[in-house]
Amino acid sequence: MTKSATGGHPDLKMVNPAAAAIDIGSTMHMAAVNPDACDMPVRAFGTFTQDLHDLADWFDACGVTSVAMESTGVYWIPAFEVLEARGFNVILVNARYAKNVPGRKTDVSDAGWLLQLHSYGLLRGSFRPAAEIATLRAYLRQRERLVEYAAAHIQHMQKALMEMNLQLHHVVSDITGATGSASSVPSSPVSATPKCWPHTVTSAAIPPSR
């Protein structure tokens, strides 16, 4: 087997010499490159957009072509998109896989350990769909959330109507339809008290807002 110049693993062959790694955080990203490419191979970068572009510039100056990043939240998305747009091959690594690989030394940072694993091809990237598919998936998930919110609000409306003894749900099948909306929401001050409404319903029956 070919002996690598860095990493301390003579029995492994380096397959990604131009690799880099990022330990994603909420306020700071720790990035690591090959020690042969830079005098300070581990650096810290902020999480603002300009900081992410500075990170991409540093990777470009170090000759990086492939980047592995580890994250358990959503903080990786801006960095992933910026680096991918700059032409880097970016993979997102499950933190559990990186921790289960044996041989890590206690004095090695998370970014440095990710760099070693990525350099030897020991990391498997998580599935990331294409940009168009990711956009469509975001729209579908947002629509699903809005439908869930709408159902909850309809239940609140039904509860409020029952507290005022307006049993509209026994008369119409859908209180949010055309008939239900016309019966429960006055269209003008003149029709504020229709004959079909109980005379016992007054402003005192409406619970105060908190």
Secondary structure, DSSP 8 states (H G I E B T S, - for coil): ----SSSS-TTS--S-TTEEEEE--SS-EEEEE-GGG-SS-EEEE-SSHHHHHHHHHHHHHTT--EEEEE-SSSTHHHHHHHHHHTT-EEEEE-HHHHHHSS---TTS-HHHHHHHHHHTT---B-----HHHHHHHHHHHHHHHHHHHHHHHHHHHHHHHHHTT--GGGT-S-TTSHHHHHHHS-SSGGGSS-TTS-TT--GGGS----
